[in-house]
Amino acid sequence: MSRQHMTEDQVVTFCLGLPGAREDYKWGGVRVFSVAGNKMFAVLDLAGAGLSFKVADDIFLGYCDRPGVRPAPYLARAKWISMAPPYPMGRDELCDLLQRSHQLVVKRLPKRLQVGLVM
């Protein structure tokens, strides 16, 4: 597993490379990555304050116990975590978690909207 850390630009490129992903700017300076119009799977603060994304319920608390990772403000009850750059995990792990976040959101969509988005 690579311990090389991702830059914000690499995170953006990876997120936009996921099936059906799009990017919007909201809340006065936040890049929001979503699928199916408005279903968020990751957010990136333009001021460099951090990256937040959804994780599976069963791993949420484990990640919150890791150094540099915390429950995401306003989204923790939905099992989102947050981290500031440099991100406290390697490229492989972060890409895997972002892809899983995308898929967690896709799997909650109606079946007709999942076509072409499931990996």
mmCIF file of the C-alpha atoms, coordinates in Angstrom:
data_MODEL
# 
_entry.id   MODEL 
# 
loop_
_atom_site.group_PDB 
_atom_site.id 
_atom_site.type_symbol 
_atom_site.label_atom_id 
_atom_site.label_alt_id 
_atom_site.label_comp_id 
_atom_site.label_asym_id 
_atom_site.label_entity_id 
_atom_site.label_seq_id 
_atom_site.pdbx_PDB_ins_code 
_atom_site.Cartn_x 
_atom_site.Cartn_y 
_atom_site.Cartn_z 
_atom_site.occupancy 
_atom_site.B_iso_or_equiv 
_atom_site.pdbx_formal_charge 
_atom_site.auth_seq_id 
_atom_site.auth_comp_id 
_atom_site.auth_asym_id 
_atom_site.auth_atom_id 
_atom_site.pdbx_PDB_model_num 
ATOM 1   C CA . MET A 1 1   ? 0.000   0.000  0.000   1.00 0.00 ? 1   MET A CA 1 
ATOM 2   C CA . SER A 1 2   ? 1.340   3.403  -0.962  1.00 0.00 ? 2   SER A CA 1 
ATOM 3   C CA . ARG A 1 3   ? 2.078   5.846  1.871   1.00 0.00 ? 3   ARG A CA 1 
ATOM 4   C CA . GLN A 1 4   ? 2.430   8.683  -0.614  1.00 0.00 ? 4   GLN A CA 1 
ATOM 5   C CA . HIS A 1 5   ? -0.005  11.437 0.346   1.00 0.00 ? 5   HIS A CA 1 
ATOM 6   C CA . MET A 1 6   ? -2.469  12.896 -2.126  1.00 0.00 ? 6   MET A CA 1 
ATOM 7   C CA . THR A 1 7   ? -2.652  16.582 -2.933  1.00 0.00 ? 7   THR A CA 1 
ATOM 8   C CA . GLU A 1 8   ? -5.972  18.421 -3.117  1.00 0.00 ? 8   GLU A CA 1 
ATOM 9   C CA . ASP A 1 9   ? -5.707  18.463 -6.932  1.00 0.00 ? 9   ASP A CA 1 
ATOM 10  C CA . GLN A 1 10  ? -5.233  14.685 -6.958  1.00 0.00 ? 10  GLN A CA 1 
ATOM 11  C CA . VAL A 1 11  ? -8.290  14.253 -4.723  1.00 0.00 ? 11  VAL A CA 1 
ATOM 12  C CA . VAL A 1 12  ? -10.344 16.392 -7.113  1.00 0.00 ? 12  VAL A CA 1 
ATOM 13  C CA . THR A 1 13  ? -9.142  14.420 -10.141 1.00 0.00 ? 13  THR A CA 1 
ATOM 14  C CA . PHE A 1 14  ? -9.877  11.109 -8.438  1.00 0.00 ? 14  PHE A CA 1 
ATOM 15  C CA . CYS A 1 15  ? -13.375 12.151 -7.286  1.00 0.00 ? 15  CYS A CA 1 
ATOM 16  C CA . LEU A 1 16  ? -14.317 13.472 -10.727 1.00 0.00 ? 16  LEU A CA 1 
ATOM 17  C CA . GLY A 1 17  ? -13.109 10.209 -12.280 1.00 0.00 ? 17  GLY A CA 1 
ATOM 18  C CA . LEU A 1 18  ? -15.713 8.183  -10.398 1.00 0.00 ? 18  LEU A CA 1 
ATOM 19  C CA . PRO A 1 19  ? -18.813 7.172  -12.419 1.00 0.00 ? 19  PRO A CA 1 
ATOM 20  C CA . GLY A 1 20  ? -21.369 9.976  -12.694 1.00 0.00 ? 20  GLY A CA 1 
ATOM 21  C CA . ALA A 1 21  ? -19.465 12.305 -10.356 1.00 0.00 ? 21  ALA A CA 1 
ATOM 22  C CA . ARG A 1 22  ? -19.872 16.043 -10.691 1.00 0.00 ? 22  ARG A CA 1 
ATOM 23  C CA . GLU A 1 23  ? -18.546 19.051 -8.853  1.00 0.00 ? 23  GLU A CA 1 
ATOM 24  C CA . ASP A 1 24  ? -20.344 22.122 -7.540  1.00 0.00 ? 24  ASP A CA 1 
ATOM 25  C CA . TYR A 1 25  ? -19.278 25.057 -5.389  1.00 0.00 ? 25  TYR A CA 1 
ATOM 26  C CA . LYS A 1 26  ? -21.496 25.730 -2.377  1.00 0.00 ? 26  LYS A CA 1 
ATOM 27  C CA . TRP A 1 27  ? -21.595 27.437 0.990   1.00 0.00 ? 27  TRP A CA 1 
ATOM 28  C CA . GLY A 1 28  ? -19.166 30.225 0.114   1.00 0.00 ? 28  GLY A CA 1 
ATOM 29  C CA . GLY A 1 29  ? -16.130 28.172 -0.827  1.00 0.00 ? 29  GLY A CA 1 
ATOM 30  C CA . VAL A 1 30  ? -16.694 24.432 -0.610  1.00 0.00 ? 30  VAL A CA 1 
ATOM 31  C CA . ARG A 1 31  ? -16.204 22.023 -3.492  1.00 0.00 ? 31  ARG A CA 1 
ATOM 32  C CA . VAL A 1 32  ? -18.960 19.434 -3.345  1.00 0.00 ? 32  VAL A CA 1 
ATOM 33  C CA . PHE A 1 33  ? -18.649 16.122 -5.199  1.00 0.00 ? 33  PHE A CA 1 
ATOM 34  C CA . SER A 1 34  ? -21.934 14.374 -5.850  1.00 0.00 ? 34  SER A CA 1 
ATOM 35  C CA . VAL A 1 35  ? -23.777 11.836 -7.979  1.00 0.00 ? 35  VAL A CA 1 
ATOM 36  C CA . ALA A 1 36  ? -27.332 11.758 -9.326  1.00 0.00 ? 36  ALA A CA 1 
ATOM 37  C CA . GLY A 1 37  ? -27.622 15.515 -9.232  1.00 0.00 ? 37  GLY A CA 1 
ATOM 38  C CA . ASN A 1 38  ? -27.232 16.340 -5.563  1.00 0.00 ? 38  ASN A CA 1 
ATOM 39  C CA . LYS A 1 39  ? -26.229 13.271 -3.540  1.00 0.00 ? 39  LYS A CA 1 
ATOM 40  C CA . MET A 1 40  ? -22.923 14.274 -1.913  1.00 0.00 ? 40  MET A CA 1 
ATOM 41  C CA . PHE A 1 41  ? -20.119 11.784 -1.372  1.00 0.00 ? 41  PHE A CA 1 
ATOM 42  C CA . ALA A 1 42  ? -17.220 14.174 -0.588  1.00 0.00 ? 42  ALA A CA 1 
ATOM 43  C CA . VAL A 1 43  ? -16.588 17.844 0.167   1.00 0.00 ? 43  VAL A CA 1 
ATOM 44  C CA . LEU A 1 44  ? -13.344 19.807 -0.020  1.00 0.00 ? 44  LEU A CA 1 
ATOM 45  C CA . ASP A 1 45  ? -12.960 23.180 1.674   1.00 0.00 ? 45  ASP A CA 1 
ATOM 46  C CA . LEU A 1 46  ? -11.302 25.715 -0.635  1.00 0.00 ? 46  LEU A CA 1 
ATOM 47  C CA . ALA A 1 47  ? -9.550  27.394 2.286   1.00 0.00 ? 47  ALA A CA 1 
ATOM 48  C CA . GLY A 1 48  ? -7.556  24.228 2.876   1.00 0.00 ? 48  GLY A CA 1 
ATOM 49  C CA . ALA A 1 49  ? -9.452  23.353 6.031   1.00 0.00 ? 49  ALA A CA 1 
ATOM 50  C CA . GLY A 1 50  ? -10.036 19.803 4.942   1.00 0.00 ? 50  GLY A CA 1 
ATOM 51  C CA . LEU A 1 51  ? -11.638 16.941 3.112   1.00 0.00 ? 51  LEU A CA 1 
ATOM 52  C CA . SER A 1 52  ? -14.786 15.216 4.355   1.00 0.00 ? 52  SER A CA 1 
ATOM 53  C CA . PHE A 1 53  ? -16.549 12.103 3.087   1.00 0.00 ? 53  PHE A CA 1 
ATOM 54  C CA . LYS A 1 54  ? -18.912 9.327  4.116   1.00 0.00 ? 54  LYS A CA 1 
ATOM 55  C CA . VAL A 1 55  ? -17.668 6.016  5.540   1.00 0.00 ? 55  VAL A CA 1 
ATOM 56  C CA . ALA A 1 56  ? -19.509 2.807  6.379   1.00 0.00 ? 56  ALA A CA 1 
ATOM 57  C CA . ASP A 1 57  ? -21.209 2.792  9.769   1.00 0.00 ? 57  ASP A CA 1 
ATOM 58  C CA . ASP A 1 58  ? -19.068 -0.092 11.049  1.00 0.00 ? 58  ASP A CA 1 
ATOM 59  C CA . ILE A 1 59  ? -15.740 1.697  10.466  1.00 0.00 ? 59  ILE A CA 1 
ATOM 60  C CA . PHE A 1 60  ? -16.746 5.250  11.439  1.00 0.00 ? 60  PHE A CA 1 
ATOM 61  C CA . LEU A 1 61  ? -15.613 5.113  15.073  1.00 0.00 ? 61  LEU A CA 1 
ATOM 62  C CA . GLY A 1 62  ? -12.381 3.344  14.173  1.00 0.00 ? 62  GLY A CA 1 
ATOM 63  C CA . TYR A 1 63  ? -11.410 6.122  11.793  1.00 0.00 ? 63  TYR A CA 1 
ATOM 64  C CA . CYS A 1 64  ? -12.406 8.820  14.293  1.00 0.00 ? 64  CYS A CA 1 
ATOM 65  C CA . ASP A 1 65  ? -9.881  7.306  16.727  1.00 0.00 ? 65  ASP A CA 1 
ATOM 66  C CA . ARG A 1 66  ? -7.024  7.709  14.236  1.00 0.00 ? 66  ARG A CA 1 
ATOM 67  C CA . PRO A 1 67  ? -4.678  10.701 14.542  1.00 0.00 ? 67  PRO A CA 1 
ATOM 68  C CA . GLY A 1 68  ? -5.620  13.460 12.111  1.00 0.00 ? 68  GLY A CA 1 
ATOM 69  C CA . VAL A 1 69  ? -9.148  12.150 11.469  1.00 0.00 ? 69  VAL A CA 1 
ATOM 70  C CA . ARG A 1 70  ? -12.243 13.480 13.200  1.00 0.00 ? 70  ARG A CA 1 
ATOM 71  C CA . PRO A 1 71  ? -16.014 13.361 12.811  1.00 0.00 ? 71  PRO A CA 1 
ATOM 72  C CA . ALA A 1 72  ? -17.028 15.827 10.105  1.00 0.00 ? 72  ALA A CA 1 
ATOM 73  C CA . PRO A 1 73  ? -18.753 18.951 11.437  1.00 0.00 ? 73  PRO A CA 1 
ATOM 74  C CA . TYR A 1 74  ? -22.511 18.884 10.721  1.00 0.00 ? 74  TYR A CA 1 
ATOM 75  C CA . LEU A 1 75  ? -22.247 15.485 8.992   1.00 0.00 ? 75  LEU A CA 1 
ATOM 76  C CA . ALA A 1 76  ? -20.938 13.171 11.716  1.00 0.00 ? 76  ALA A CA 1 
ATOM 77  C CA . ARG A 1 77  ? -24.355 11.704 12.481  1.00 0.00 ? 77  ARG A CA 1 
ATOM 78  C CA . ALA A 1 78  ? -24.445 10.554 8.838   1.00 0.00 ? 78  ALA A CA 1 
ATOM 79  C CA . LYS A 1 79  ? -21.044 8.857  9.457   1.00 0.00 ? 79  LYS A CA 1 
ATOM 80  C CA . TRP A 1 80  ? -18.810 11.362 7.658   1.00 0.00 ? 80  TRP A CA 1 
ATOM 81  C CA . ILE A 1 81  ? -15.179 11.872 8.633   1.00 0.00 ? 81  ILE A CA 1 
ATOM 82  C CA . SER A 1 82  ? -12.952 14.899 8.095   1.00 0.00 ? 82  SER A CA 1 
ATOM 83  C CA . MET A 1 83  ? -9.212  15.457 7.777   1.00 0.00 ? 83  MET A CA 1 
ATOM 84  C CA . ALA A 1 84  ? -6.920  18.390 7.038   1.00 0.00 ? 84  ALA A CA 1 
ATOM 85  C CA . PRO A 1 85  ? -4.052  18.289 4.542   1.00 0.00 ? 85  PRO A CA 1 
ATOM 86  C CA . PRO A 1 86  ? -1.621  16.679 4.462   1.00 0.00 ? 86  PRO A CA 1 
ATOM 87  C CA . TYR A 1 87  ? -4.120  13.833 4.685   1.00 0.00 ? 87  TYR A CA 1 
ATOM 88  C CA . PRO A 1 88  ? -3.183  11.325 7.416   1.00 0.00 ? 88  PRO A CA 1 
ATOM 89  C CA . MET A 1 89  ? -3.305  8.273  5.146   1.00 0.00 ? 89  MET A CA 1 
ATOM 90  C CA . GLY A 1 90  ? -1.620  7.092  2.007   1.00 0.00 ? 90  GLY A CA 1 
ATOM 91  C CA . ARG A 1 91  ? -2.936  7.464  -1.523  1.00 0.00 ? 91  ARG A CA 1 
ATOM 92  C CA . ASP A 1 92  ? -4.220  3.873  -1.801  1.00 0.00 ? 92  ASP A CA 1 
ATOM 93  C CA . GLU A 1 93  ? -6.222  4.017  1.414   1.00 0.00 ? 93  GLU A CA 1 
ATOM 94  C CA . LEU A 1 94  ? -7.670  7.452  0.675   1.00 0.00 ? 94  LEU A CA 1 
ATOM 95  C CA . CYS A 1 95  ? -8.667  6.476  -2.879  1.00 0.00 ? 95  CYS A CA 1 
ATOM 96  C CA . ASP A 1 96  ? -10.307 3.320  -1.533  1.00 0.00 ? 96  ASP A CA 1 
ATOM 97  C CA . LEU A 1 97  ? -12.290 5.301  1.051   1.00 0.00 ? 97  LEU A CA 1 
ATOM 98  C CA . LEU A 1 98  ? -13.389 7.922  -1.502  1.00 0.00 ? 98  LEU A CA 1 
ATOM 99  C CA . GLN A 1 99  ? -14.515 5.183  -3.886  1.00 0.00 ? 99  GLN A CA 1 
ATOM 100 C CA . ARG A 1 100 ? -16.406 3.467  -1.057  1.00 0.00 ? 100 ARG A CA 1 
ATOM 101 C CA . SER A 1 101 ? -18.041 6.789  -0.118  1.00 0.00 ? 101 SER A CA 1 
ATOM 102 C CA . HIS A 1 102 ? -19.195 7.176  -3.717  1.00 0.00 ? 102 HIS A CA 1 
ATOM 103 C CA . GLN A 1 103 ? -20.583 3.627  -3.724  1.00 0.00 ? 103 GLN A CA 1 
ATOM 104 C CA . LEU A 1 104 ? -22.335 4.062  -0.344  1.00 0.00 ? 104 LEU A CA 1 
ATOM 105 C CA . VAL A 1 105 ? -24.220 6.994  -1.832  1.00 0.00 ? 105 VAL A CA 1 
ATOM 106 C CA . VAL A 1 106 ? -24.916 5.200  -5.139  1.00 0.00 ? 106 VAL A CA 1 
ATOM 107 C CA . LYS A 1 107 ? -26.371 2.173  -3.329  1.00 0.00 ? 107 LYS A CA 1 
ATOM 108 C CA . ARG A 1 108 ? -28.944 4.406  -1.619  1.00 0.00 ? 108 ARG A CA 1 
ATOM 109 C CA . LEU A 1 109 ? -30.232 5.697  -4.949  1.00 0.00 ? 109 LEU A CA 1 
ATOM 110 C CA . PRO A 1 110 ? -33.309 4.205  -6.625  1.00 0.00 ? 110 PRO A CA 1 
ATOM 111 C CA . LYS A 1 111 ? -32.333 1.232  -8.818  1.00 0.00 ? 111 LYS A CA 1 
ATOM 112 C CA . ARG A 1 112 ? -33.091 3.163  -12.025 1.00 0.00 ? 112 ARG A CA 1 
ATOM 113 C CA . LEU A 1 113 ? -30.547 5.841  -11.066 1.00 0.00 ? 113 LEU A CA 1 
ATOM 114 C CA . GLN A 1 114 ? -27.829 3.301  -10.156 1.00 0.00 ? 114 GLN A CA 1 
ATOM 115 C CA . VAL A 1 115 ? -27.377 2.198  -13.770 1.00 0.00 ? 115 VAL A CA 1 
ATOM 116 C CA . GLY A 1 116 ? -23.811 2.953  -14.839 1.00 0.00 ? 116 GLY A CA 1 
ATOM 117 C CA . LEU A 1 117 ? -22.781 4.163  -11.372 1.00 0.00 ? 117 LEU A CA 1 
ATOM 118 C CA . VAL A 1 118 ? -22.177 0.875  -9.549  1.00 0.00 ? 118 VAL A CA 1 
ATOM 119 C CA . MET A 1 119 ? -18.557 -0.241 -9.567  1.00 0.00 ? 119 MET A CA 1 
# 
